[in-house]
Amino acid sequence: MSPSLDRLPSLNALRAFEAASRHLNFRLAGLELGVTQGAVAQQIRALEAELGLKLFERHPRTLALTHNGQRYAIGVRRSFDLLAEATRSLRPEPQHATVSVTPTFATKWLIPRLADYTRLHPGTDLRILATERLSHFHTEAIDLAVRYGRPPFGPGLVADLLFEECLVAVASPQLLHSCGPAQTVADLGRYVLLHDSQSAWADYLGRLTHAAAPPHAQGQVPAPGAAPPPALWFNQTTLAIDAALTGQGVALVQKEFVAPDLCAGRLAKVWDEEVHTGAGYYLVSPRKQRAPEVVAGVKAWLLGQVAA
């Protein structure tokens, strides 16, 4: 063994450090590597002792990389990427693309269309990562992401508009029949409003041409002695849509997410008005791609689905 290689830390210690630097949690790093939390902690202690440097700040509930740890993590991660790329070049994998989306986008828009993708692209695997958090392209090997908002989304990223945000208020036809149609915004007081993590009820109602919104729709405090306003809160839009489908109340959602339910009569618009907020859902990808032809094919297919 050459003297330079002899001075390198063990590969297991470096793997433990790289995983812990991403998760900032020894237990999660251990789960990823298939070892115990204690084994990861032991590897990190040994690595720090060998380097003579502190790589992590230990806090009661989390970890934080030191300045040296941050610098080392970048280099170690880059080295593992180079090793992985060298291995792939010897043993090519089937073509694939990893797409990061929210759970609502996955269940209400993407999954019903996937059969068409597999039929048109039998030689390419599409890997779906459904998460509410913002995925990192390079550290998590994400090729393409569907992100909500307004561009730009960051340096070195390309954004293509998938569809604009178009909000509609929907409820089950049975609920509308039993409670009566909402002729004005004030009539929403007869309904439970279904809120989610992207709820924009106040903005939506403020754009309508109806009478003033009820206090709970605007986030105002009810008068003393008044009954609490009816509302249900969910952390995901898909849960609010499911609640609307079962007659629990009125949901304010992206039109594309409920288009099949509206067409099938499972949901109905409370009003005909559709509000465009200026935001949208964008296909975001790094300028420098691992597999540019594959990603371009996925983009073209997604945009074609919208056009269709």
Secondary structure as UniProt FT lines:
FT   HELIX           3..6
FT   HELIX           11..23
FT   HELIX           26..33
FT   HELIX           37..51
FT   STRAND          56..58
FT   STRAND          63..65
FT   HELIX           67..90
FT   STRAND          95..101
FT   HELIX           103..105
FT   HELIX           106..110
FT   HELIX           111..113
FT   HELIX           114..120
FT   TURN            122..123
FT   STRAND          124..130
FT   TURN            137..141
FT   STRAND          144..149
FT   TURN            155..156
FT   STRAND          157..171
FT   HELIX           173..179
FT   HELIX           185..190
FT   STRAND          193..195
FT   TURN            197..198
FT   HELIX           201..207
FT   HELIX           215..218
FT   TURN            224..225
FT   STRAND          231..233
FT   HELIX           237..245
FT   TURN            246..247
FT   STRAND          250..254
FT   HELIX           255..264
FT   STRAND          268..269
FT   STRAND          275..286
FT   HELIX           292..307
//
